[in-house]
Amino acid sequence: MTNSLYPGASTLIPANAGLQNLIEAHPFLAGLSQEHRRIFHDCASVRRFASEQVVFHEGAEADHFYLIATGRVTLNTFVPGHGMVSVQDLGPGAALGWSWLFPPYVWHFTASTREPTEVISLDARALRAKAAEDPEFHSELFSRIAESLYQRFLATRAQLLELERGSLVTTGRKIAGSASQIENPSGVTEISPGSGRPLLGINHLS
């Protein structure tokens, strides 16, 4: 689907669709009862971010839960000696941010947009309070979070396997190149007599 509001953006849900339509269309909320969907709606607002804009900062209070409707978001973390390192790239249909679930409710990553992005922003305190008083909603919420985390684990595993395969190919090429140098360190190709070509690939001196 082409995103008319954000040219070139990856799109799952039509941009600027309105809160109700975004909630009904987002995969994380698929199959919810009307009662539970109303809880999400009452906690939600639509937020739009420009490209290269920070959604939340590592170390800041984790006070919202985000469902990406359009655009892309990258998770980064600070690694001493290396600066900010990209950890994961999330697109339309993904859930963003889990630190709001567990004390001390502080973000462990920095999230920033790679392109103009629209999200459903959910008030974390309201969600936690509702989950605490409604066992059915608690079960529904956490089963969806578990499924989302599992799918993300599988995606990360696939990326690691792809990196490993790429590393093995690169290593194999280096070994092959080294073996070639060991077998013929001079890099000179010998030519047999009578072939009509100079021996050792070097022109006869006149």
C-alpha positions as CSV (number, residue, x, y, z in Angstrom):
1,M,0.0,0.0,0.0
2,T,1.4,3.5,-0.9
3,N,1.4,6.1,1.8
4,S,0.1,9.3,0.3
5,L,0.9,11.3,3.4
6,Y,4.5,10.1,3.8
7,P,5.9,9.5,0.3
8,G,8.3,6.5,0.2
9,A,7.2,5.3,3.7
10,S,6.5,1.7,4.3
11,T,2.8,1.4,5.1
12,L,0.5,-1.1,6.7
13,I,-2.3,1.1,7.9
14,P,-3.5,4.1,5.9
15,A,-1.9,7.3,7.2
16,N,-4.2,9.8,8.9
17,A,-6.9,7.2,9.2
18,G,-8.2,8.4,12.5
19,L,-7.8,6.8,15.9
20,Q,-10.7,4.4,15.7
21,N,-9.7,3.1,12.3
22,L,-6.1,2.8,13.4
23,I,-7.1,0.7,16.5
24,E,-9.3,-1.5,14.4
25,A,-6.7,-2.1,11.8
26,H,-3.6,-2.6,13.9
27,P,-2.4,-6.3,14.0
28,F,-1.5,-6.1,17.7
29,L,-5.2,-5.4,18.5
30,A,-6.7,-7.8,16.1
31,G,-9.5,-10.0,17.5
32,L,-10.1,-8.0,20.6
33,S,-13.6,-7.9,22.1
34,Q,-15.4,-4.6,21.8
35,E,-15.0,-4.1,25.6
36,H,-11.3,-4.5,25.5
37,R,-10.9,-2.5,22.3
38,R,-12.7,0.3,24.1
39,I,-10.1,0.2,26.9
40,F,-7.3,0.7,24.4
41,H,-9.3,3.5,22.7
42,D,-9.8,5.3,26.0
43,C,-6.0,5.2,26.7
44,A,-4.9,6.2,23.2
45,S,-4.0,9.1,21.0
46,V,-2.4,9.5,17.6
47,R,1.1,10.9,17.4
48,R,3.1,11.8,14.3
49,F,6.8,12.1,14.1
50,A,9.1,13.6,11.5
51,S,12.0,11.7,10.0
52,E,15.0,11.4,12.4
53,Q,12.9,12.5,15.4
54,V,13.3,10.8,18.8
55,V,10.3,9.0,20.1
56,F,11.8,8.3,23.6
57,H,15.2,8.5,25.2
58,E,17.1,5.8,27.0
59,G,16.9,6.5,30.8
60,A,13.7,8.5,30.5
61,E,10.4,7.5,32.1
62,A,8.6,4.8,30.2
63,D,5.1,6.3,30.3
64,H,3.7,5.2,27.0
65,F,3.3,2.1,24.8
66,Y,3.4,2.6,21.0
67,L,1.9,0.8,18.1
68,I,3.4,1.7,14.8
69,A,0.9,2.5,12.1
70,T,3.2,3.9,9.4
71,G,6.9,4.6,9.0
72,R,9.9,3.0,10.6
73,V,11.6,3.3,14.0
74,T,15.1,2.2,15.0
75,L,16.0,1.2,18.6
76,N,19.5,2.4,19.6
77,T,21.5,2.0,22.8
78,F,24.7,3.6,24.1
79,V,27.7,1.3,24.2
80,P,30.8,2.8,25.9
81,G,33.6,3.2,23.5
82,H,31.3,2.8,20.5
83,G,28.6,5.4,21.0
84,M,25.0,4.8,19.9
85,V,24.5,1.4,18.3
86,S,21.4,0.3,16.4
87,V,19.7,-2.7,17.9
88,Q,16.6,-3.2,15.9
89,D,14.5,-1.7,13.1
90,L,10.7,-1.8,13.5
91,G,8.0,-1.0,10.9
92,P,4.2,-0.8,10.5
93,G,2.3,-3.2,12.6
94,A,5.0,-3.5,15.3
95,A,4.6,-2.8,19.0
96,L,7.2,-0.4,20.4
97,G,8.5,-0.3,23.9
98,W,8.1,-2.8,26.8
99,S,9.8,-1.0,29.7
100,W,6.5,0.5,30.8
101,L,5.5,-2.9,32.0
102,F,8.2,-3.4,34.7
103,P,9.5,-1.2,37.5
104,P,11.3,1.2,37.6
105,Y,9.5,2.0,34.3
106,V,12.5,3.5,32.5
107,W,13.4,3.1,28.9
108,H,16.4,0.9,28.2
109,F,16.8,2.1,24.6
110,T,16.4,5.2,22.5
111,A,13.8,5.1,19.7
112,S,14.1,7.4,16.7
113,T,12.3,7.5,13.4
114,R,13.9,6.7,10.1
115,E,11.1,8.3,8.1
116,P,7.9,10.2,8.9
117,T,6.0,7.9,11.3
118,E,2.5,7.7,12.8
119,V,1.8,5.7,16.0
120,I,-1.0,4.9,18.4
121,S,0.3,6.2,21.7
122,L,-1.1,4.5,24.7
123,D,-1.0,5.8,28.3
124,A,1.1,3.2,30.2
125,R,-0.3,4.1,33.7
126,A,-3.9,3.7,32.5
127,L,-3.1,0.3,30.8
128,R,-1.4,-1.0,34.0
129,A,-4.3,0.1,36.2
130,K,-6.9,-1.5,33.9
131,A,-4.9,-4.7,33.7
132,A,-4.6,-4.8,37.5
133,E,-8.4,-4.5,38.0
134,D,-9.5,-6.7,35.1
135,P,-8.1,-10.2,34.9
136,E,-9.4,-10.9,31.5
137,F,-7.9,-7.7,30.1
138,H,-4.6,-8.6,31.9
139,S,-4.5,-12.0,30.2
140,E,-5.4,-10.6,26.8
141,L,-2.8,-7.9,27.0
142,F,0.1,-10.1,28.2
143,S,-0.7,-12.9,25.7
144,R,-0.4,-10.4,22.9
145,I,2.8,-9.0,24.3
146,A,4.3,-12.5,24.6
147,E,3.4,-13.3,21.0
148,S,4.9,-10.1,19.8
149,L,8.1,-10.7,21.8
150,Y,8.3,-14.3,20.4
151,Q,8.0,-13.1,16.8
152,R,10.7,-10.5,17.5
153,F,12.9,-13.2,18.9
154,L,12.5,-15.3,15.7
155,A,13.2,-12.3,13.5
156,T,16.4,-11.5,15.5
157,R,17.5,-15.1,15.3
158,A,17.1,-15.1,11.6
159,Q,19.2,-11.9,11.3
160,L,21.9,-13.4,13.4
161,L,22.0,-16.6,11.2
162,E,22.2,-14.4,8.1
163,L,25.1,-12.5,9.6
164,E,26.8,-15.8,10.5
165,R,26.4,-17.1,7.0
166,G,27.8,-13.8,5.6
167,S,30.8,-14.1,7.9
168,L,31.5,-17.7,6.9
169,V,31.4,-16.7,3.2
170,T,33.8,-13.9,3.8
171,T,36.1,-16.1,5.9
172,G,36.1,-18.8,3.2
173,R,37.1,-16.3,0.6
174,K,40.0,-15.0,2.7
175,I,41.2,-18.6,3.3
176,A,41.0,-19.4,-0.4
177,G,43.0,-16.3,-1.2
178,S,45.6,-17.1,1.4
179,A,45.9,-20.7,0.1
180,S,46.4,-19.4,-3.4
181,Q,49.2,-17.2,-2.2
182,I,50.9,-20.1,-0.3
183,E,50.8,-22.3,-3.4
184,N,52.2,-19.6,-5.6
185,P,53.7,-16.8,-3.5
186,S,55.4,-15.1,-6.5
187,G,52.1,-14.8,-8.3
188,V,54.0,-15.8,-11.5
189,T,52.3,-18.4,-13.8
190,E,54.7,-21.0,-15.2
191,I,54.3,-21.8,-18.9
192,S,55.5,-25.2,-20.3
193,P,58.1,-25.2,-23.1
194,G,56.7,-25.4,-26.6
195,S,53.5,-23.6,-25.7
196,G,54.6,-20.7,-27.8
197,R,54.6,-18.5,-24.8
198,P,57.5,-17.3,-22.7
199,L,58.6,-19.4,-19.7
200,L,57.4,-18.1,-16.4
201,G,55.3,-15.6,-18.2
202,I,58.4,-13.3,-18.7
203,N,59.5,-12.1,-22.2
204,H,62.8,-13.4,-23.4
205,L,65.5,-10.8,-23.3
206,S,66.6,-9.6,-26.7
